[in-house]
Amino acid sequence: WAASAPQAAAEWAMNIPDPALREGVLARIAAAWGESDPLAAATLAVNALTPGRHQDDAVVGIVQRWVQNEPEAAAAWVAKFPEGTLRHVALENLIKLWADQDLEQSGNWLADLELGTSRDMAVGTYVSQIAPLLPEVAAQWAENIGDDALRQLQMETLGETWMKSDAPAARAWIAKAPLPEMTKARLLAIPAP
């Protein structure tokens, strides 16, 4: 019913007296509705569900479907979320899927995203996605993460990954990278494959 007549299903579900059951049913309707009309599903998820697990699950499901067909529209919607867990989770899923489809387009969008915690997390996700294919580009992105701890973690993980595919290039980058000396020494000690 949620897939064939989502508006009617949502209207019916709004009248379920048990709040927990209502939330669960509305979340499932929103996720199913995301297949045919992601904007309407998104509106339902944000307006009818209270913040928490059900809303997070519905939003992630909608983003995952929406990004497959209209990544820029999905990205514009997610970018409007306030800072917090929902935005972080939605951005992570958006970037993972969009980068798999189009590295350049997703990177261009990410470059214009407002600076802050969620952008740093999204950049970290992007770095993880592109590191196996384009470690040099991933390194540039990782070095621009604002959060010190996340930047160090992403750079260290990138160094480990890069050493497995191209040890000479990785060593050259690690030697110059803004990493603690102990981290550099550990990374440089990784044997070449």
Backbone torsions as a table, in degrees:
resi	resn	phi	psi	omega
1	TRP	NA	-41.9	-179.2
2	ALA	-61.9	-31.6	179.7
3	ALA	-81.1	-36.3	-175.8
4	SER	-88.8	-31.2	179.9
5	ALA	-143.2	67.3	-173.3
6	PRO	-63.5	-36.4	-180.0
7	GLN	-61.9	-46.5	178.9
8	ALA	-64.7	-41.6	179.3
9	ALA	-62.2	-41.5	179.4
10	ALA	-65.8	-42.4	179.0
11	GLU	-62.1	-40.9	178.0
12	TRP	-64.2	-46.1	-176.7
13	ALA	-63.9	-29.9	179.6
14	MET	-61.5	-21.5	-178.0
15	ASN	-95.5	4.4	177.0
16	ILE	-68.1	123.1	-174.5
17	PRO	-69.6	-32.6	-178.6
18	ASP	-76.6	116.2	-175.0
19	PRO	-59.4	-42.2	-178.6
20	ALA	-66.4	-43.0	178.4
21	LEU	-65.3	-43.7	178.5
22	ARG	-56.9	-46.8	-179.8
23	GLU	-60.5	-46.1	-179.3
24	GLY	-62.5	-43.7	-179.8
25	VAL	-67.2	-44.7	179.2
26	LEU	-62.4	-37.8	178.4
27	ALA	-62.9	-42.4	179.5
28	ARG	-67.7	-38.2	177.6
29	ILE	-63.8	-45.2	180.0
30	ALA	-60.3	-43.5	-179.8
31	ALA	-63.8	-42.2	178.5
32	ALA	-67.3	-39.9	-179.3
33	TRP	-65.5	-27.1	179.1
34	GLY	-59.2	-22.8	177.1
35	GLU	-65.6	-41.5	-173.8
36	SER	-101.5	-32.7	-177.2
37	ASP	-146.9	81.6	-175.0
38	PRO	-61.1	-32.5	-179.9
39	LEU	-66.8	-44.2	177.8
40	ALA	-65.1	-40.1	178.6
41	ALA	-63.9	-40.7	179.2
42	ALA	-63.6	-42.5	178.9
43	THR	-61.2	-43.9	177.9
44	LEU	-61.2	-47.7	-177.1
45	ALA	-60.9	-41.4	-176.8
46	VAL	-77.7	-37.8	-174.9
47	ASN	-88.9	-29.5	-172.9
48	ALA	-101.9	-18.5	-177.7
49	LEU	-104.6	141.7	176.9
50	THR	-80.4	151.3	178.5
51	PRO	-56.6	139.0	-179.0
52	GLY	146.5	-163.3	-173.0
53	ARG	-59.4	-45.5	-178.2
54	HIS	-63.1	-44.3	179.0
55	GLN	-65.5	-44.3	179.1
56	ASP	-58.2	-47.3	-179.5
57	ASP	-62.1	-42.9	-179.8
58	ALA	-64.2	-45.9	-178.5
59	VAL	-62.9	-44.4	179.3
60	VAL	-61.5	-43.9	177.9
61	GLY	-60.3	-41.8	179.0
62	ILE	-65.5	-47.0	-179.9
63	VAL	-59.7	-43.8	-178.8
64	GLN	-60.5	-37.8	178.6
65	ARG	-76.7	-43.4	-174.9
66	TRP	-64.6	-41.3	-176.3
67	VAL	-65.0	-23.9	178.8
68	GLN	-65.2	-34.3	-175.8
69	ASN	-110.5	-34.4	-176.8
70	GLU	-138.4	71.1	-175.0
71	PRO	-60.7	-36.9	-178.8
72	GLU	-67.6	-38.0	177.7
73	ALA	-67.2	-42.8	177.6
74	ALA	-62.0	-42.7	-179.9
75	ALA	-64.0	-41.6	179.2
76	ALA	-62.0	-39.2	179.1
77	TRP	-65.8	-48.9	-177.7
78	VAL	-63.8	-36.1	-178.7
79	ALA	-62.9	-21.2	-179.7
80	LYS	-82.1	-11.9	-179.2
81	PHE	-64.5	146.0	173.4
82	PRO	-71.7	158.0	177.1
83	GLU	-54.5	142.1	177.7
84	GLY	149.7	-177.2	-175.2
85	THR	-58.9	-44.7	-178.2
86	LEU	-60.0	-44.8	179.4
87	ARG	-63.9	-42.6	-179.1
88	HIS	-61.4	-48.3	-178.3
89	VAL	-65.5	-42.8	179.9
90	ALA	-64.3	-44.2	179.1
91	LEU	-63.9	-40.4	179.5
92	GLU	-59.9	-47.4	179.6
93	ASN	-66.6	-41.0	178.6
94	LEU	-58.6	-51.1	-176.7
95	ILE	-66.4	-41.6	178.3
96	LYS	-55.9	-49.6	-176.0
97	LEU	-74.0	-41.5	-177.2
98	TRP	-68.0	-41.2	179.1
99	ALA	-63.1	-34.3	176.0
100	ASP	-63.9	-32.0	179.8
101	GLN	-83.3	-44.6	-171.7
102	ASP	-155.3	94.9	-178.3
103	LEU	-59.2	-43.4	-175.4
104	GLU	-68.0	-49.1	-178.2
105	GLN	-62.7	-44.0	179.9
106	SER	-66.1	-38.0	177.4
107	GLY	-65.3	-40.6	177.8
108	ASN	-62.1	-42.2	179.0
109	TRP	-65.2	-44.5	-178.6
110	LEU	-62.3	-36.4	179.9
111	ALA	-62.2	-28.5	-179.1
112	ASP	-92.5	-4.5	-179.0
113	LEU	-68.1	139.6	-179.0
114	GLU	-55.6	135.9	179.2
115	LEU	-61.5	144.2	178.2
116	GLY	156.6	-176.2	-176.5
117	THR	-59.1	-46.5	-177.4
118	SER	-68.0	-33.8	176.3
119	ARG	-65.1	-43.7	178.3
120	ASP	-58.0	-43.6	179.4
121	MET	-65.5	-39.8	178.6
122	ALA	-65.8	-40.2	176.9
123	VAL	-63.4	-40.4	176.5
124	GLY	-59.4	-40.8	176.9
125	THR	-64.6	-42.6	179.4
126	TYR	-62.5	-43.5	178.5
127	VAL	-58.5	-45.3	179.5
128	SER	-62.2	-37.0	-178.8
129	GLN	-70.7	-40.0	-173.8
130	ILE	-93.3	-14.9	-176.0
131	ALA	-53.5	-45.2	-178.9
132	PRO	-64.5	-30.0	-177.5
133	LEU	-94.3	-41.5	-174.1
134	LEU	-133.7	70.8	-175.9
135	PRO	-62.0	-32.3	179.3
136	GLU	-64.1	-41.6	178.6
137	VAL	-69.5	-42.3	178.0
138	ALA	-58.2	-38.5	179.8
139	ALA	-62.4	-42.1	179.0
140	GLN	-62.5	-43.1	178.6
141	TRP	-64.5	-47.0	-176.7
142	ALA	-59.5	-39.8	-178.4
143	GLU	-66.2	-16.3	-178.3
144	ASN	-101.3	10.3	174.9
145	ILE	-73.1	128.9	-175.7
146	GLY	-72.1	-37.6	-178.4
147	ASP	-73.6	119.3	-174.9
148	ASP	-56.7	-48.9	-176.6
149	ALA	-64.6	-43.4	179.5
150	LEU	-66.8	-40.4	177.9
151	ARG	-59.5	-48.1	-179.9
152	GLN	-61.2	-43.6	179.8
153	LEU	-62.0	-46.5	-179.4
154	GLN	-65.3	-39.7	179.7
155	MET	-67.2	-40.1	179.2
156	GLU	-65.8	-45.1	178.7
157	THR	-62.8	-40.9	177.7
158	LEU	-61.6	-44.6	179.1
159	GLY	-58.7	-42.4	178.5
160	GLU	-63.4	-45.4	-179.8
161	THR	-64.6	-44.8	-176.8
162	TRP	-65.4	-37.1	179.7
163	MET	-60.4	-29.5	-179.3
164	LYS	-74.8	-26.6	-175.9
165	SER	-104.2	-32.6	-177.6
166	ASP	-154.5	78.8	-174.5
167	ALA	-57.5	-43.3	-179.9
168	PRO	-60.5	-44.6	179.2
169	ALA	-67.0	-39.9	179.3
170	ALA	-63.0	-43.8	180.0
171	ARG	-61.7	-41.0	179.2
172	ALA	-62.3	-42.2	179.5
173	TRP	-68.1	-47.2	-177.9
174	ILE	-57.8	-41.6	-178.7
175	ALA	-59.5	-33.1	-177.6
176	LYS	-98.0	-15.1	-173.6
177	ALA	-66.0	147.5	177.6
178	PRO	-77.5	69.0	179.2
179	LEU	-116.7	153.5	174.6
180	PRO	-60.2	147.2	-177.2
181	GLU	-57.8	-37.6	178.4
182	MET	-63.8	-39.4	178.9
183	THR	-66.8	-43.8	177.8
184	LYS	-58.0	-46.3	-178.1
185	ALA	-61.7	-42.0	179.4
186	ARG	-64.5	-44.9	-179.5
187	LEU	-65.2	-42.8	-178.6
188	LEU	-68.3	-18.8	179.0
189	ALA	-84.6	-7.4	178.8
190	ILE	-65.8	125.3	-179.1
191	PRO	-68.7	143.4	177.5
192	ALA	-68.6	145.9	-179.2
193	PRO	-66.4	NA	NA
